[in-house]
Amino acid sequence: MSVMAKIFARIFDSERFNYPLLRRYSTLIHEDLSATYSRDIQKWLLIAPIIGVVTGLVITLITLVILNTIWARMLPFYLRHHWTIIPGLAIGFFLTGVIMQYRTRDPNEHSSEEIIRSYHEHQGDIAMKPFWWKLLAAVTTVGSGGSAALEGPSIYAGGAIGSWLWTKLARFGLTPRDRRLMLISGAGAGMAAVFRAPLTGLVFALEMPYKDDLAHEALLPSLIAAVVSYATLASILGPAPLFGFAGSTTFRTADIFWSAILGLGCGLISMVFTITFRRARHFAIHAPLPHTLKLVIGGVLTGVCGVIFVAAFPGGLIPIGTNYEAVRDVLAHPYPPGELCTFAFLKLCATLFSLGAGGVSAMFVPLFLTGGALGSAFAQAILHTPAFDLYAAVGMASFIAAGYKAPLTAVIFVAETTGGHAYIIPSLIGAACAYAISGEASASGDQRMHEMVKLSSFAGVAVREVMQRHVVSVSADTTIRDFATSVAATAQHTIFPVSEDGKPIGTIGVWALGAIAPEQWESTHVGEAAHRQIATIAGDRDVAEALRMLAREDSGRILFVTAAGGVIEGIVTRSDILRALQPGGANGGNGDH
């Protein structure tokens, strides 16, 4: 029962009224309001703004240090003194390697990958001890010229802040599931702030965990956190679009067709790159070399890419660093197609060397910029159209959609950061084609297919075939101390049905122990701490229906399986269903719950 539902239950308790008519209507009002507030989402009105403010302040600091201070000085220095590029990157990556090798538990775990992995595998738990060290490693990676930008440390910082705030606010009734939501809401807030694009941050948070679906339950906290984070940074650095550009104001019917062609081409190139990157990353992780040496090699090779390009094409472009200025240039100036294609190729190579070796950041902007360069070259060399900026935007959206499996984020990002709303329709077409043609290849090794996709091969299987028949339940009159020392300590489960007079009345998880002070364990009973809402399903119903019910926020983590007459046959959890989806798994469930 949500907090609001409990409040209304107390206000409209029928026992408080002496008149039969008032009792009758108070009961009806109580039932309606309980149904209306069945989900406890009002808490996000208080929690999500806190995530947004803290994240916005940290991202502002990251932006000021890397973009406005270090890279603002390094870029002109590199362009004036080409010979310094390789040693500058080698030194920067050496510092990154030292920090990650000696100040973190796993030097290969950082940035957006750590956030996605924590969402799927660690209930949103992020280790905070190396937090500032990892941000410092991002400063040395990006600030020295690594082919990456600020989105990596920003996504990581926001996600870690959301996870950390859960530990401070859990005493106010937050559940372990809320930590996962705070994690990705913080990641979206980081994205919203660093790109000054709140809608992009919201959609990215929803698309980030999965290749084929959205994390729907994070909608409200991500929305609030993204807007507040953006507003926090904008109040300090200004609200102007990051790559603001007044370009094409309209498009022709033919542009739709050519946008689809460009999207297909960008999708194929992105697919080849992401597959190559994942292979190179796997090789680097398992190479028998010190982590610092791997990064120095990566820094030197990144520098070589920069030197080759500026030697061949002296000017303002260089395929290393944050490249925010390069995005504006590609949108605003019709560079020769040969120069753009060379830039795109060396940008991908530099990204492969920087991040493949273990550099601390992400490749959102590198892919974005590569697509823009190829799109502009496509418009000039093949279509001979003056609307090169339109096709640059389509290429940008297409590369992001294919590389990060985030087509909605890609299109919204282009519209918000460039200010070019005429780009939306062609970008949607290009992004859709790129997403489709690139298959499941993703720059993120931890991004997953949603569990629901597996059910297509499991149609027609009854819940009874996957349920647990041997159930460990707890009596409602058991004290919390007895529950902790006897049941929870010996049974290999994390959640248990609670029964009263032989009938199930709710569930209790082991995490409930942390919400009750140890000195109260002796006087508190399991029935008082139990989650009182139970969900039932008939044993002959389809597994897909069971999983949909378990995905609902108000369903709890257990479904009680009933036979005719409401007799309890067993229970089923998500773990039972997913275990049954494995080959030979549907065996009548003796698994953990």
N, C-alpha and C positions, 0 to 999 in steps of 0.2 A: 504494500500500500504506500502511495507517495505521501510526501509531507502535507501537500494541500488536501489530499483525501482524508488524512487523519484529522486535520483541522476541522474540516466540514463534518466529519463523523462526530466530533465532540460537540460542535455547535448544534447539529440537528439530531442528536441522540434522542430517540422517541421517549426514553424513560424520563426525560426532563419535563415532559409536557403532561398536564393532568387531564386534558380534554381529549376524548377519542378522535375527534376530527383533526385536531392538531397533530396527534400522534400519527395518524394515517398519512397526512401530507408531509410531515417531517421525514417519515420513512421513505416516501417517494423522492423527495428532494435529495435525501442522503444517497439513495441509489443512483440518481442521475448525476450528481456531482462526483461520486466515487468513480463512475464510468468515465466521466469527462476528464478527471485528473488521475486516470489509472497509471499514466507514465509520469515519473518524477522528473520533469524537464524544467520546472521553474527554477531549480537550483542553478542552472546555467546562466540565468540572468545576473547572478552574483559572482559565480566562479569564472566564467569565460572572460569578462572584462579584466579580471586580475591577470589571467594568462596574457591577454592582449597588451596590457600596459607594461608588464615586466618584459615580455618579448620585444615590444616596440622599443623600449629603452636599450636593451642589449643589441638589437639590430642597428639602432642608430649609432651606437659605439663602434660596431664592426664596420659600418659604412664609413664613418669618419676616419677610422684608423687605416683601413685598407684602400678604399677608393679615393677619398679626399686628401689623404696625407701621403701614404707610401707610394701607391701606383701613380699618383699625380706627379710625383717627382721622378720615379723610375722610367716611365714611358718616354718623356723627352730626352732623358739621359741616354737611354738605349738607342733612340733614333739619331742622336748626335754622335754617339760613340759605339758603333756596331760591334767592335771587338770586345766590349764588356758584356754582351748578352750571354755568351756561354759561361764565363766564370761567375757572372751574377746569378744565373739560375743554378749553377752547381753549388754555390754557397748557400743559397736559399733552401734548396732541396736537402742539402746536408743538415741544416738546422732542423728541418722538418723531420728527417730521419732520426736524429738524435732525440728529439722530443718524443716522437711516437715509440721509439724502441725502448727508451729508458723511463718514460713517465706514464706509460699506459700499459694496461694488462695485455691487450691484443692490438698491435700496431696496425692491423688490417681492418679493424672495426671502427668506423667513423662515418660522419656525414649522413646523407639520406639513407644509405644502406643500413646503418645501425638503427635508425628509427623504424624502418619497415620490418626489419628482423625482430625488433622488440615488440612491435604490434602483433606479429604473428606467433612468436614463440615465448616471449617473456612477460606477457600481461602488461606491456607498457613500461616495464621497469628499466630505467637507464641509470647506470652507475655514474654518480656525480663527482666522484673523487678526481677523475682526469678531465673534467669539463673544461676548465680554463686552459689546460694544457692542449687540448684538442683545438680550441679556438686559436691559441697561439700558433699551432702547427698550420692552421688554415691561413693565418696571416703570413707566415713565411712561405707557404706554397704559392698563394695568389699574389702576394705583394712582390715577390721576386720575379714574377712573370710566368708562372705556371699557366697552362692553357685551361683556365677554369675561372669562375667568377664567384660572387658572394652568396649564391643560392645554397651551396653546400653547407657552409658554416651557419647560415641563417636557418635552414630547415633543421639542422641538428640542434642548434641553440634553442629554437622554439619548442621542439619536441622534448628536449631534456628539461626545459623549464616547466612544461606541462606535467611531466612525470614527477618532477621534484615537488611542485606545488601540491600534488595529490598526497604526498607524505605529510605535508603540513596541514592539509584540510580534511584528511580521512576521518578524523575524530568527529566531524560533523555529519556523518552518515554516508560518506562516499563508499562505493563498492569497488572491488578490484576491476570490474568491467569499466567503471568510470575512468580508471587510470589510462586505459587504452584510448578512450575518447579524448582525454586531456592531452595525451601524447600527440595524436595526429592533429588535434585542434591547434596545439602550439606550433607544430610544423607548418600548418597552413598559415598561421599568424606570421611566422617568420618569412614565408614566401610573400605574403601580402605586403609586409613592411619593406623588404629589400627591393622589391620591384615597384613599390607604390601602386599596387594593383590589388585592392581588397577582394574583388570577385575572383580573380585568378587564384588568390590564396585559398578562398573557400572551395573552389572546384578542385584545386590540386589536392587539398586534404582529403576530399572524398574519393578521388581517382587514384591516389598514390598507392594504397595497399594492394590493389588488384589490377590485373590486366584486362578484365572483362566485366567489371562491375564497379559499383560505388559503395563506399562505407556509409550507407544511408543514415545510420544511427548517430553519426557525428555532424549532421547538418546544422543543428541549432548552435552547439558550442563553437563549431568552426566558423559559422557566419559571424557570431558576435566577436570572437577572438580576432578574426581577420580584420574586421572593420576597426576595432579599437586599436589594434597594433598599427595599422596604417595611419590612423588619426594621430597616434602618439608620435610616430616618426615624422609625419607631415607637419606637425606643429613645430618641429625643430628644424627640419631641412627643407620644408616647403612641399606643396602638393602636386607640383607639375609632373606630367607623365615622364617616365624615365627616358624614353626615346622619342619624345614628342616631335611630330613631324607633320606638316600640312601637305599631304601629297594628293594622290588621285581622289576625286570626289565621287566618281561613278565607275561603272564597268559595263562592258558590252556583253551581249548574249554569247558571242564567240569566246569571251574570256572564261566562261564556265567550262567549256569543253577543254580549253588549253590548261586551265587550272587542274582539271582531272588528270590530264597527261603528265603535267609537272608533278602532281602528287604521287602518281605511280612511280615516276622516276626517282623522286626523293625517297619514297618508301623502300625501294629496292636498294638504293645506296646506303640508307640508314640501316637496313637489315644486315647488309654485308659488314658494315662498320661495327654494329653492336655485337654480332657474332664474333668478329675478330677481337673486339675489346674483351669480351668475356673469356675467350681463349687466352689472350695475353695476360689478363688479370690472374687467371688460374695458374699460368706458368710462373708469373712473378711471385705469387704467394708461396708456391712450393719450391722455388729455386733455392738451392743450398748456399745462400749468400746472406750476410747481415742486412737487416732492413735498411740501414743507413746507406750502405753501398748501392743497393737497388735504387734508392731515390736519387743518389748522385748520378748514376747512369741515366736515369730518366730525365733528370734536369739537364744534363749535357745534351742528350738527344733532342729535348724540347728546344734548347738554345740553338742547335744546328738548324732546326726548321725555321726559326726566326731569322737567322743569319742568311740562309739561302734566299728567303723571300725578299728581305730588304736589299740584298745585293742585286737581285734581278729586277726589283720594282721599287726603287727608292721613292719615298713619299710618306704619307701618313699612316698607311695600313701596315700592320705587323701581326702575324698569327699567334701571338702569345699574350698573356695577361688577361685582364677582365674583358677587354675589347668592347666596352660600352660605346666608346667613341667610334669604333669601327661599324657598329650597328647603325648609328646615325649616318655615317658616311655612305654605307651601302644603300640605305634608303634614299639618300638625298642626291647622290652623284652617280652618273652612269659610267662606272669604271669599265675599261675594256674587258670583253668576255674572257680573253686569255688570262688576264691578271686575276679576275674573279675566280676562275676555275682553279688556278694555281693556289690562290689563297685558300679556297675551300679544301683542297687536298692537303696542304700543309697544316691547316687548322685541325683537320681530323688526325693527322699524324702527331701533331704536338699534343693533342688531347689524349691520344693513345699512350704516348710516352709519359705525360704528366700524371694522369690518373691511373693508368695501368701499372705504373711502378709503385703506386701507393700514395700519391699526392692527396692532401686532405681538402677535398671539395667535391663538386659535382659537375656534370657536363650539360646542364640546361642551356646556358648561353652559348657554349661552343656549338652545340647542335643547331640551335636557333640561328646563329650567325652563318654557319655553313649552308643551311637551307636558304638563307637570304642571298648569299653570294651566288649560289647556283640558280636561284630563281631570277635574279637580275641578269645573269649571263644568258639564261634561256630566253628571256624576253628580247634581248638585244640581238643575239646571234641567230635565233630561229624564227621568232615572230616579227622582228624588226618593228617593235612597237615602242612608242615613247613612255608607255605606262610601265616602266621597269620596276618602279616602286611597288606596284600592285603585285607583280609576280615575285618580287623579293619577299613580300609579306606572306604570300601563299607558300613559298618555299620554306619560310621560317616555321609556319604552322605545321606543314607537312612533316618536317624533320622531327619536331617535338612529338607530334602524334605518333609517329612510327617508333622513335627511340625510347620514349617514356610510356608508351601505351596510354596516353592522356590526351585524346583528341579535343575534348571540350576545353581543357586547360590551355591547349595550344592556341585555339582560336580566340578565346577570351584574352589570353596574354597578349596576342598581337594587337587586338583592338584597344586594350587598356593602356599598354605601354607606348604605343605609337600614336594613339589618338586618331587613327585612320579607320573610322567605322565603315567606310565603303569597302574595306577589305574583308568584312565578315563573311559574306556569302561565298565568294571565291575561295576563301580560306577554309570554310566548312567543307567544300567539295574536295579541295586538295588534301585536307587532313583525313577525311573519311577514306579516300582512295589509298593514301599512304598507310593508314592504320590497317586496312584490309590486306594490302599486298605484302606487308612486312610480317604477317603471321604473328607468332608468339615471341619473336626476338625482342628482347628488352635490354636497355642499358643497365637495369637493376636486376641483379641476380636473385634478389629476395622478393621481388614482386610476384604474386601468385595468381592462379586462377581461383575464382570464387568456388567454395565447396559445392554450391548448388549446381555447377556445371556438370559434376560427376553423376548427378541423379538421372541423367538421360539414359545411362546404361543400367539403371537400377529400377526402372519403372515396373510397377506391378508387384513389388515385394511388400508384404504386409509387415506392419510394425511388430507383430507378434514374433516374426522370424529374427528380429535383431534385438529384442528387449532382453533385459536382465531378469531372470526368474528368481534368483537368490538375492534377496534385498536385505541390507543391514539398515534397520530403522532405529530411531531413538524415541523413547517415551517422552511426552511433553512435560511430565513431572520430574524428569532427571535434572539434577543440578548441572550447571555449566562446568563445575569442577569434575564431576563424575564423567561428563561427556568428554572433557579434554583428556582425562587420565585413562579412561577405559576404552571408549568407543573410538574417538578420533586418533588416539595414539596407537591403536592396534589394527584398525581396519584400513586397507589400502585405498581409501576413497577421499574425496575432498568435499563432498556434499551428501547429506543423508536425509531421507524422509523422516518427518516427525509425526508420530501417531498419538491419538488420544482415544481411549476405550476401543482400541483395535482399528480405528479409522484414521486415514491420513488427514492431517490438518494443515500441513505446510512442509517446508524444508529448512535445513540449517546447514551452512557451510563452515568449514574450519576457519575461514577468515573472520567469522563472527566473533571468535575469541579475542581478536585484537580490538574490537569495538567495546569490550567490557573490561573494566578495571579488575585486575586479579583479586583484589580484596572483596569484590562483589560476586565472585564465582560461586561461593558457597550458598549465597542467598538468592541467586538468580536461577530461574529454571529455563530449560530449553524452550518450552512453550512461549516464554516471554520474548525470547530473542529470535524465534523462528520467523521465516518469511511466510506469511499466512495465505498468500494466494497460491492455489494449486491449479494445475492444468491437467486435464485428462484427455485421453484419446482412445478410441476403440481399437482393439488388437487387430482387427481386419482392415484398418485404414492404411492408406499408402504411406511409405516412408517419406515421400516428398512433402506430404502434408505435415508430418511430424517435424521435419526440419524447419519448415516455414513457421510452425508454432514456436519452436525453440528459438528462432531468430527474433521473435517479438520481445521487446524490452520487458513487458510485464509478465512473461511466461515463467520466469525463473529458469533453472538449469535442468530441471527434471520434468518429464511428462509421466504421469501415472497411466498405465495401460489398463483399461477396464474390459471386462467381459459383460455378457448379458446380465442385467440387473445391477450394474455398477460395481460388481466385485472386482477388486484389484488383482490383476494377474502378474504384474511386474512393473518395471520402470524402464524408460529409455532416455538416453542423453545424446548430445551431439557426438561424443566420443564413440558411443555404441554404433551410431549410424556411419560415421567415417571409417571405423574399424571394419564394419561390414562391407563397405565399398571396396576394400582391398580384396585381391583374389583369395577366394576361400574363406572370406570373413563372415558371411552371413550364417552363423552357426548357433544362433539362439542365445547369444550374449551372456558371458560370465565376466564381462569386463568391468573396469573400475567406473565409478560414478563420482 
